[in-house]
Amino acid sequence: MTVMEFFGCGLIAFGPPFSMFCLTICKDPIRIIILISAEAEAGLQKVSEVGVQNPVVTDRLTLSYVAGLGFGIMSGAFSLVNVLADAIGPGTVGLHGDSPYFFLASAFTTLAFILLHTFWGIIFFQALDMKNYILLAYVFFCHLSVSALTLFNKSQSYAASIPPIYIITLVTAGLAFKAAGGSFNNVKAACVSRRN
Amino acid sequence: MNATHSIGCQTNSNGNVGIVFVIENDDDLEWVLHKGTSVPYIPALYISYFTKDVLLKLRDSGRISGAILLNSKNSKRPDLGFSPDKTCPNEGFGLYANYPQYSHCTLNEWNPKNPVTDLMFIDWKIPLYLLSDEASIRSLTKCFDEHNKPNGTEPNWPLCAVELNSRMMAAANSPTCIRRSHLPLIPLANPITFCDPISSYNIISTLFPTNEKMIVKNHSLIVVATRLDSLSLFQKKAVGAYSVITTVITLLSVAHTLAANAAKFSKNDKNVLFAFFDGENWDYIGSSRAAYDLKHKSFAPIQDLIPYYKPANFSLEHISHFIELNQISSNQDTIWVHTDPISIKDNYVNQTVTDLIQLFKNKSSNLISINRTNAPIPLPPASLQSFLKEELKIPGIVLSNFEMQYANKYFNSFLDFETQENNETIRFLTNMSTLVANTIISLIDRNQIDVVADETIVKELFNCFLINTSCKLFKELTYDNMPQEITKDTSTSVAGYTNPEKMYEMSAYVSIVLRLLINFTGSVVSHSSKSECMNLMKNNSSFSFTWVGSGDNGSCISSSCFLTAALSPAFLNDSVDWKTTYSTWTESEWKISSARLFLKPSFAHEMSTLFAGIGVFLFSFGIVYIIQEYIIFTLQRNPSFSPVREPTM
């Protein structure tokens, strides 16, 4: 009877990546290929898009974003699929005194990791591009610390793991935005143009 | 299922889920029946509440999706009895079906009324489970105490729930499901079947060997018979200790005693036929088939199992006496003799029966008192009825430990078991086999020879069947690729095995009794290797040869034992006559039963998770749209992230 829990958790973890896919990726077949297999870059260059503005394979920003999101979705799918498979059964967690929020916590952690992988992808590409070793180190240590934070989940201290993970996600999102060439001015400009 | 009804328990295809509720008193029952709001429940009842009335009330309330009986192995058996069979077992079948003055137990109901009478024959439509493992009972009650126990008010979610799964494939009744099984579908390697006729094997042996060419005289065959099977509401829980096992032990011991002394008897035309009928609780499947075959002169070993042995072609006229042992166990050292009021109207039958009873009385030597039941009372449910139905001129008696009502309060239930060596019963069974053996000897041989049954054999059989199945006697039987573990399951219930792929699947219990009978009545062919034994088997049709042992180590036993089909005559033709007077019981195909215990989240919790998911998804869609449309747009005008490589076009 917890089919509802299954869909709820599935939408939490994969809803945002799905929106990103729908709005930014699926309009371009080459992006879909890169999403699934980022290593196809060299081959794709040979059949590359003639006359297309901002071709993916040459636009490092798009490439890093698409590849990062692809990696994130795959890692998320692997980490959540077992939990989701159990969620579809008739029961929920808690028979041996476990937290009933296990499914929700798993879903939100997975969402954070999918987003983080996307941002890390963008930052990492730019860091290597610019030989910016500080950013490179940031990605490494950020990944390490977020992964370490999930160890709190084992003792069901979800309050100790999920808020910090989301704070780190927000910071990383900012860094990725900056790496992609954005700045506060862009946001301001966007707000202005929206009002007009 | 039979021609008109289906009985028993079942669940939906994905199992039935319900909130666990351990019922300990009437208030708990009231809570499940009326007060509680978290329906459906699956009540867990101790045996005092596991009664027909309570269960029907629960089922008819529509508020339960199953029920569990909590009964650990050491708990006390109810004083009021526990027998889920009918008060008139096999009613409407057998000899008295066409005699309204006797049918449906008009004169006497054999199985005393008890709290669970008829439980076996109700179409429950919900699952009923038995939990006897202490650890499982503890985890279930703990889960209930921690999560579900109401303190006057409804307990908080999440609640402890259980899922029971035992899907039955067939529906309605035997004609419907047999017709569905025979629908012209695409021919598959494994044809789809929904139900199989209940069937098994009758185990037969003769005291003196016979062969095909032998001419058997009329009234020369003494049949000593018993039933093999018992019942239980719960799968694999039919021990049937005092319902059948003690009687089977007695007959085995009689066969052993007679065979051991066979050389002493002067040769004459008489012979003894030992018969163990199976499926008797399902409207006399085994005996009705045997009587049918004897009437039609087709009583022969099953070809595919015993291809070479050809015993004499027996028929109903050959029977001189029919002695049936039915529920033999000590009841104040008294044995009651039941006779049939219809057949003794014939002078010959009456005289033979009276003589036979007198002979029993003479031979009983004060150890056992033999009493005849009062005249108008008909036979109890017995295999003899099937024989009399085909031929009224058979002089027959039924020996049992009860007069008007079964002495066994747990007849055909999972509680009919024994946990310790019962020396009184063992001695009684030994005396009883001595008595039956000596009576039979008097019938076949004018020279009076007195024999004594071996008490150690009876004791060993009692211990092996009822107390510890991993005993020496049973271990010796595990030849022929029969794994030793299999002897641990001595469940006496029968099942549907008639499907072509499952044909010749034999329950461990039937196989054990057959092997014991071979050992007890057969003789070892000296200095015979396995291959010589196989050759003997192929070239000699007057004995049944069995290689007893593993591999080449063992001995060759020649006996007169064989198996006949215990499949109701109703199923012999391709088109079944459903108005037949023979058993029409079939068993539905089923999947392995299972039960799972878990916490069930409240509906509100489930809804909030779902809406959280939908909310996150819609919110993210909006955010991504805004970023895509307004912010990325501004980014692309001043890219700091320039391509490092030009396209190689």
Interface residues (C-beta under 8 A of the other chain):
Chain A: M1 T2 M4 E5 F7 G8 C9 G10 L11 I12 G15 P16 F18 S19 M20 C22 L23 T24 Q45 S48 V50 N54 P55 V57 T58 D59 R60 L61 G89 P90 G91 T92 V93 G94 L95 P100 F103 L104 A107 L111 Q126 D129 A179 A180 G181 G182 N186 V187 A189 A190 C191 S193 R194
Chain B: G15 V17 C143 P158 C160 A161 E163 R596 L597 F598 L599 K600 P601 H605 E606 M607 S608 T609 L610 F611 A612 G613 I614 V616 F617 L618 S620 F621 I623 V624 Y625 Q628 Y630 I631 F633 T634 L635 Q636 N638 P639 S640 F641 S642 P643 V644 R645 E646 P647 T648 M649
